[in-house]
Amino acid sequence: MPDTRRHLLIVGAGGFGREVLGYIEDDNPLFEVKGFLDSRTHVLDSTPRSVGVVGDPLTWQPQSDEVFMAALGDPYLRFKYTVNLRDIHEVDFATVVHPRANISRHAKLERGCIVAPNVGISVDTHVDEFTCIQEYTVIGHDARIGKWCQINSHCTIAGGAVIGDFVTIHPNCVITSRAVIGQGAIVGPGSVVMGRIPAGITVLGNPARRFSFR
Ligand SMILES: CC(C)(COP(=O)(O)OP(=O)(O)OC[C@H]1O[C@@H](n2cnc3c(N)ncnc32)[C@H](O)[C@@H]1OP(=O)(O)O)[C@@H](O)C(=O)NCCC(=O)NCCS
């Protein structure tokens, strides 16, 4: 039988990209991994993998049998290194859900999302494109998660919470059902978000408040 799987390119060969390669290696019925796209040619020198860096995402000329994943942990870097492929080359981005994730069939994930092992997503939740959800995070019913978000491990996002685009939520946070988090906000680790967080600010603590080291 000829191998009809599509060739997968993972954008980003840092820690998150290597994790994502592991997800594909765990369960890979659809894709043959062709390699990483990363501007840092030598990024895998100290952590070699079965595939290497095959090109730069900013200059890659896609082939018709290729499909892509955006695996950069920082939402703005994810956007920077992916947007040309999305808007100029109009390539396909896979949404990859690890087989050990538990996703309601009434939840909706848009293209380019990555869902790690042991994530739970409940009914009527919407996760917009290019959002990544890390291990053991649970998202309740009717939550709204924006585009290009990074939701790190062991977070609880309560039913009905609303999270804007480009939001980062660090590990072990609780986002309550009344929370509305503005675009580009950063929620520091271990925080409890009770209400509205303005766009673009960093918050930390319980209850989460505006935070800066300076
Ligand atoms: C709370 C947090 C979100 C704040 O982020 P931030 O405002 O961007 O702050 P940073 O951590 O980038 O640090 C900003 C500056 O304060 C400095 N700083 C860091 N820790 C400091 C401390 N304890 N006291 C004083 N200054 C400190 C940094 O060196 C940096 O200075 P620089 O800009 O001159 O390099 C961040 O510190 C944090 O905890 N991130 C989570 C990291 C993590 O757990 N990642 C795991 C992902 S799975």
The ligand as an SDF file (V2000), in Angstrom:
LIG
                    3D

 48 50  0  0  0  0  0  0  0  0999 V2000
    4.4290   36.6880   36.6160 C   0  0  0  0  0  0  0  0  0  0  0  0
    4.9710   36.8120   35.1970 C   0  0  0  0  0  0  0  0  0  0  0  0
    3.8880   36.3800   34.2010 C   0  0  0  0  0  0  0  0  0  0  0  0
    5.3300   38.2610   34.9720 C   0  0  0  0  0  0  0  0  0  0  0  0
    5.8070   38.3710   33.6770 O   0  0  0  0  0  0  0  0  0  0  0  0
    6.5770   39.6780   33.2050 P   0  0  0  0  0  0  0  0  0  0  0  0
    5.9290   40.8850   33.7780 O   0  0  0  0  0  0  0  0  0  0  0  0
    6.7110   39.5860   31.7450 O   0  0  0  0  0  0  0  0  0  0  0  0
    7.9230   39.5590   33.9700 O   0  0  0  0  0  0  0  0  0  0  0  0
    9.2350   38.7410   33.6080 P   0  0  0  0  0  0  0  0  0  0  0  0
    9.2020   37.4630   34.3570 O   0  0  0  0  0  0  0  0  0  0  0  0
    9.4400   38.6550   32.1300 O   0  0  0  0  0  0  0  0  0  0  0  0
   10.3150   39.6950   34.2120 O   0  0  0  0  0  0  0  0  0  0  0  0
   10.3440   41.0830   33.8780 C   0  0  0  0  0  0  0  0  0  0  0  0
   11.5890   41.6870   34.4560 C   0  0  0  0  0  0  0  0  0  0  0  0
   11.5950   41.5570   35.8930 O   0  0  0  0  0  0  0  0  0  0  0  0
   12.7610   40.8170   36.2990 C   0  0  0  0  0  0  0  0  0  0  0  0
   12.4010   39.9130   37.3870 N   0  0  0  0  0  0  0  0  0  0  0  0
   12.0530   38.6140   37.2880 C   0  0  0  0  0  0  0  0  0  0  0  0
   11.8200   38.0880   38.5040 N   0  0  0  0  0  0  0  0  0  0  0  0
   12.0410   39.0960   39.3780 C   0  0  0  0  0  0  0  0  0  0  0  0
   11.9520   39.1850   40.7770 C   0  0  0  0  0  0  0  0  0  0  0  0
   11.5840   38.1410   41.5390 N   0  0  0  0  0  0  0  0  0  0  0  0
   12.2120   40.3630   41.3410 N   0  0  0  0  0  0  0  0  0  0  0  0
   12.5650   41.4130   40.5970 C   0  0  0  0  0  0  0  0  0  0  0  0
   12.6620   41.3950   39.2570 N   0  0  0  0  0  0  0  0  0  0  0  0
   12.3950   40.2380   38.6530 C   0  0  0  0  0  0  0  0  0  0  0  0
   13.1760   40.0370   35.0720 C   0  0  0  0  0  0  0  0  0  0  0  0
   14.5360   39.7480   35.1240 O   0  0  0  0  0  0  0  0  0  0  0  0
   12.8420   40.9990   33.9530 C   0  0  0  0  0  0  0  0  0  0  0  0
   13.8090   41.9890   33.8220 O   0  0  0  0  0  0  0  0  0  0  0  0
   14.3600   42.3830   32.3770 P   0  0  0  0  0  0  0  0  0  0  0  0
   13.1770   42.8170   31.5660 O   0  0  0  0  0  0  0  0  0  0  0  0
   15.3140   43.4690   32.6730 O   0  0  0  0  0  0  0  0  0  0  0  0
   14.9850   41.1460   31.8290 O   0  0  0  0  0  0  0  0  0  0  0  0
    6.2440   35.9460   34.9680 C   0  0  0  0  0  0  0  0  0  0  0  0
    7.2600   36.3710   35.8360 O   0  0  0  0  0  0  0  0  0  0  0  0
    5.9860   34.4640   35.1910 C   0  0  0  0  0  0  0  0  0  0  0  0
    5.9320   33.9730   36.3190 O   0  0  0  0  0  0  0  0  0  0  0  0
    5.7950   33.7300   34.1130 N   0  0  0  0  0  0  0  0  0  0  0  0
    5.4710   32.3180   34.1800 C   0  0  0  0  0  0  0  0  0  0  0  0
    6.5990   31.5080   33.6430 C   0  0  0  0  0  0  0  0  0  0  0  0
    6.1730   30.0590   33.6350 C   0  0  0  0  0  0  0  0  0  0  0  0
    5.8310   29.4630   34.6290 O   0  0  0  0  0  0  0  0  0  0  0  0
    6.1820   29.4840   32.4770 N   0  0  0  0  0  0  0  0  0  0  0  0
    5.7940   28.1150   32.3270 C   0  0  0  0  0  0  0  0  0  0  0  0
    5.0190   27.9400   31.1040 C   0  0  0  0  0  0  0  0  0  0  0  0
    4.5050   26.2760   30.9400 S   0  0  0  0  0  0  0  0  0  0  0  0
  1  2  1  0
  2  3  1  0
  2  4  1  0
  2 36  1  0
  4  5  1  0
  5  6  1  0
  6  7  2  0
  6  8  1  0
  6  9  1  0
  9 10  1  0
 10 11  2  0
 10 12  1  0
 10 13  1  0
 13 14  1  0
 14 15  1  0
 15 16  1  0
 15 30  1  0
 16 17  1  0
 17 18  1  0
 17 28  1  0
 18 19  1  0
 18 27  1  0
 19 20  2  0
 20 21  1  0
 21 22  1  0
 21 27  2  0
 22 23  1  0
 22 24  2  0
 24 25  1  0
 25 26  2  0
 26 27  1  0
 28 29  1  0
 28 30  1  0
 30 31  1  0
 31 32  1  0
 32 33  2  0
 32 34  1  0
 32 35  1  0
 36 37  1  0
 36 38  1  0
 38 39  2  0
 38 40  1  0
 40 41  1  0
 41 42  1  0
 42 43  1  0
 43 44  2  0
 43 45  1  0
 45 46  1  0
 46 47  1  0
 47 48  1  0
M  END
$$$$
